[in-house]
Amino acid sequence: MKLLSLCFTKLLNFLFPTECVVCGTEGLDLCDECISDFKWPKPRRRKDKWRVSLWNYRDRQVEKVMRHLKNHPNGRLADIIAKRFQGMIVNRPADPASWVIIPIPVSGKRFRERGY
């Protein structure tokens, strides 16, 4: 079954090549080069150390990715961003009870349209 899934994925990638949302390079939905060019958020005051932002969301490239993700259901792109965020929270305080994760609400209709 895994081999069949891999073959099907390869066929789809051949027929409909994936390209970077930012630069258009073939391969991934978001290439490593574009990710490395994203601007990091400015450091916060000392008392705000617990706040974490993945990137500076005022960066035009980041905004382009976020708008694409909001308007075009793309699980692969969501996975890339989730893995980056996961890497950041691994270095946060060890006690999950001290974490505060604030979701951004979405309507039921938009949730069904996007699939996430």
C-alpha positions, 0 to 999 in steps of 0.5 A, a space after each residue: 500500500 505504501 509503495 502504491 501511495 508513493 507511486 501515485 504521489 510521484 505520478 501527481 508530482 510529474 503531472 502537476 509539479 509542485 513549486 515554491 509559493 514564494 519564488 516559483 522554484 520547482 520541488 517543494 511548496 516552500 523551498 529552504 532558501 525562501 524560508 531562510 530569507 524570512 525575517 525573524 520577529 524583532 526581539 521583545 522586551 525581557 518580560 515578554 520572553 514567553 511570546 513566540 512568533 514563527 516569523 515577522 508577519 509583516 515581511 512580504 514573503 511571509 505574508 504571501 505564504 500566509 495568504 496562500 495558505 488561507 485561500 488555497 487548501 494546501 496540507 503540504 505547505 501547512 506541514 512545512 510551517 507546522 514542522 518549523 513551529 514545532 522546532 521552535 517550541 521544542 526549546 520553550 519551557 519544559 513544563 507544557 502547563 506554562 505554555 500559552 497557545 492562542 489559536 486564531 478563530 475560523 468560521 465553520 464554513 472556512 474550516 470546511 473549505 480549507 480542511 484545517 
